[in-house]
Amino acid sequence: MRKDIILNTGNTQIYSKLLLAAILILATAGMWGATARVDYTWRWERVPQYFLYKGEEAHKAAQDAKVARIQPQGKSTAVTLDYDDGTQEQFVVDTDALKVTQGETLFGGDTVGFTSSWHVGPLIKGLWVTFWLSGLSGILGLALGLVTGLCRISKNYTLRGLASLYVELIRGTPLLVQIFIFYFFIGTVLNLDRMVAGVGALGIFAGAYIAEIIRAGIQSIPRGQMEAARSLGMTVPQAMRHIILPQAFKRTLPPLAGQFISLIKDSSLVSVIAITDLTKSGREVITSSFATFEVWFTVAALYLIVTSLLSQVVFWMERRLSVSD
């Protein structure tokens, strides 16, 4: 009997995996068919240069000069110029990009050669700005959420009322409108930089949602935990710090992770105030490459990779914390 149950369970898992594979194959085929029907020329070869590209820097004579020496150094070449005013200047250029010969007379502005080097593309720069914005606003949102969540369960009517007003006001208005108000009104009054305004708007927005997550997590802890801590001589802040919050953190970790993932995606809205994050970098790349679909698919994939990595980190933390239970 037990063997039959194990066999049935194994068959069910096999059928489930086959069903999942069939669904993925059908979805892939549907996407392929949809793209085939679109009258569009795909230019995926244009995308990699916006991650990393090799650029050339031109080295030019500052004034009229004569090429005094050319000294090959493998892949690079040292070129020494004697200027008419008696000074010298040396350039190190790529050997295959050398444009002068020894003894040649140059005029001011003439090119001596080029040096090629790798540069970070706009998509990587935009991704870094998104990381920076999301990280700082997440820290600000967590701090605001923790304070507001504690105020929401406070017995002080003033603190509880102000916290409720903040939560309802932020959750009841769109983030885009809040960004505009924070940048054009508050930012103008306080003379804030657009980056500061973007971090502030995102942090305040996230703080309202985190506050409710923390409030729910604290209230999910049985009252007997606080009573037991108080009976041991702990003050309310000590009991909250050492007993209640650690337990609440374990319970609120999944919704907090979901909020931080949403924050990363919501950070794309700060592009409306001219912050060059990943989304704005993607728009700028499209204007120069005309590869609309390719760039947007790439931007979406980058957001997906970042949020997936964060999900895996949170999943790892959940497993580590569950061991201590």
N, C-alpha and C positions, 0 to 999 in steps of 0.2 A: 504493500500500500504506500509506504513512504517513498519507495523507488518510483512508483507511478507518479506521485506528486512532483518529485524532482524532475522527471522526464517532461511532464506537462509544463512545469515552470520554464525549463530550458527551451522547449518548443515555442512557448509564448514570447520569450525574449528574442528568439531567432526571427519569428514572424514580425515582431515590432521593429527590429533592425531592418528587415527587408522592406517593410512599409515606409520607414523613414528614408531609405535609399531611393525608393520609387518616387516619393514626394519630391526629394531633392533633384532627381533626374528630370521630372516633369517641370519643376520650377526653372531649372537651367534651360531646358528646351524651350519653354515659353519665353524666357528672356532672350534667347538666341533668335527665336522667330520674330520677336518684337523689334529687335535691333536690325534684323535683315529687312524688315518692311520700311524702316526709316530711310529716306533718301539722304544719307549723310556719309561723308568721307571721313573715316576714322584716322586720326593722326597721333597715335600713341607715341610715336618716336619723338614728338616734340616735348613730351612731359618730363623725361629725366633731367633735362638741362635746368629745370626750375627747382630741382632739389640740390644739384651740385653741378657746377660748370667750370670750365677752364677759360679764364680770361687773360688777355694780354695787356700789359702796361708798357706804354711807349716811353723811351728815354730820348730826350731831345737836347741839342746844344743850346745853352742859355744865350750865347752870342757868337759872333764870328770866331771860328777856331780852326785848328789844324789837327788832324789825327796823328798824335805823336807815337803811340804804341798800341799794338793789338797783341794780346797774350792769350792764346787758347788755353782753357782749363777744363778739358773734357767737354761736357755738355754745355758749359758756359764759357764766355770769353770776356776778358777784362779789356776795356777800351779807355785809353788815356787821351784827353783832349788838352791841347795848349791854346788858351784863349789869347786874343790880341792884347789884352791888358796885362799879360804876364802870369796869370793864374792858371792852375791846372784843375781838371776834374776827371774823375774816373767813374766809369759805368761798368756794371757787370750785366751782360745780356746773354740770352740764349744763343748758342753758336749757330743754329740753323735760322735764327732771326736777325743776324747781323746785317746791317745795311750800309756799312762804310768799309773803306780799305785804308791801309796805312799810308800816310802822307796826303790823304785827301783833304781838301779845304772845304769847310762847312760854313754855312750861314746860320745866324740865330734862328732857332726853330726847326732846323733840319733834324730828321730822325736818325739816331745812332743805331738803335735796335729795339728789340722787344723782350720782355720777360714774361713768361706765362706762368700762371699759378692757379690753383683750385680755389674757388669761391663758393660760399654757401648761397644757395638760391633762395628766392622769395618764399617758396612754400615752407622751407625749413625755418626761415626767420619768422614767418607767421605762426608756425606751430610752436616755436619757442615763446612768442608773445602770448599765445593761448595758454600754454603751461603756466607762465608767470602770472597772468591775470587770474586764472582759475585757482592757482595755489594761494595767492594773497587774499583773494575774495573768499576762498573757502575757510581760511584761518579766521578772517574777520567775521564771517557768517557763523562759524562755530562758537566764537567768543560771545557774539551777540545772542545767539540762540541759547547758549547755556545760561547767561544772565537772565534773559527774558523768560526762559522756561522755568527757572527758579522763582522769578517774580510772579509767574502765572499761578503758582500753587502757594504763594505767600498769603499769610493771614492779614497782611497790611493792605487795606482797600486801595490806597493810592498807587502802590506798586502794581497791584493786580490790575487795576483799571488802566494804567499807562501801558502795561505789557499787552493787555487785550486790545487796546486801541492801535498799538503798533502792528500787532499781528493781523488784525482785521483790515487795517488800511493798506498794508503791503500786499496781502493776499487777495485783496479785492480790486486791485488795479493792475493793468498789464505792465510787464517788465520794460517793454519798449518805451512806454510813457514815462515810467520812473527814470529811465536813463536820460531822456530828454530833459525832464525837470531837474534832475541832479546836475546835469552838465550846463544847461543854458541858464538856469536860475540860481541854484545853490553854488555851482561852479563859478558863475560870474560874480556873485556877491562876495564869495570867499577867495576869489582869484585862484581857483584850483586848476591844475594841469589836467588835460583830458584823461591821462592814464589814472590819476588819482580819482577823478570823477567816475571812471569806468569801474575801478576796483570798489569804490564806495557804493555805487549803485548795485553791483552784483552781490557784494557782501551783505548789504542791508536786506536785499531781496531774499537771499538764502537764509539769513538769520531768522526771518519770520517763520519759515517752514521748519527749520531745525528746532526752533523753540517749541513748536507743537509736538515734534518727535520726542524731544527730551521730556516734555511735560507728561506725555503718555507713558514713556518709559519709567519715569519716577513713580507715577500713580499706579503702575502695574505691580510694583513691589509691595508685598503684604505689609500692612501697618505694624504687624508684630515685629518686623525687622527694626523699625525706628524705636518702638517701645523697648525692645531688648537692648538696643544700643544705649538708650537713655538710662535704663536700669543699671548698666555697667558704669555709669558716671560720665558718659560722653555728652558733650554739648550738641545742640542741633547741627551746627556747621561741621563738627567732627564726625557725627554720625552720617551726615549727608556725604561727606568726602570719603570716608573709609568703608562705609557699609552700603549705602543706598546707590550712589552714583556708579561704583564699579559693577553692580548687578544690573543697573539700568543700561549701562553702556553695552553690555553683552546683548541685551534684548533689542536695543535700538540700532545695532551695527548695520543690519541689512537695510532698513529705511534710510539711515544716514548715508550709506554708500549710494543708494539710489538718488538721494538729493545731490550728492557731489557729482555724480555722473550727469545729472540734469544741469548742474551748474556749468560743467565743461561745455555742454552743447549750447546752453543759454549765453555763454560768453561770446558767441558769434554775433549777438545783437549789438555789441559795442562798436562794430564796424560803422554804425550809422553816425558816430561822432568822430570819425576819421582815425580810429585806432587800427593799425595795420595788423590785425590778427590773422588767423588762418583763412577765415572766410573772405576778408577784404583782400588778402594776398591772392586768393583764387580768382576774384573778380579782376584784379589787375593783370594777372597772367592771361586771362581770357582775352582781354583787350589787345594783347600783343601777339598771342599765339593763334587766336580764332579757333582753338580746340575746346569748344564749350562743354560738350558732354564728357570728354576725357578728363578735363580739369575738375569738374564737379564730382565725377565718380572718384577721382583721386582724393579730393578733399573729404568726401564722405568716408572713404576707406581709412584715412588718417584719423578722423574722429572715432571711427569704429575700433581701430587698433588701440587708441588711448583709453577709451572707455572699457574695452575688453580687458586690458591689462589691469586697470583699477579694480574691475570685478574679480579678477583672479587674486589680486592682493587681499581684497576683503574676504574672499572665500578661504584663503589661507589663514587669515586672522581668526575667522570663525572656528576653524578646526583647531587652531592652537588654544583658543579660549575655552572650547568645549572640553579639552583634555583636563583643564583645571577644575571643572565642575565635579 
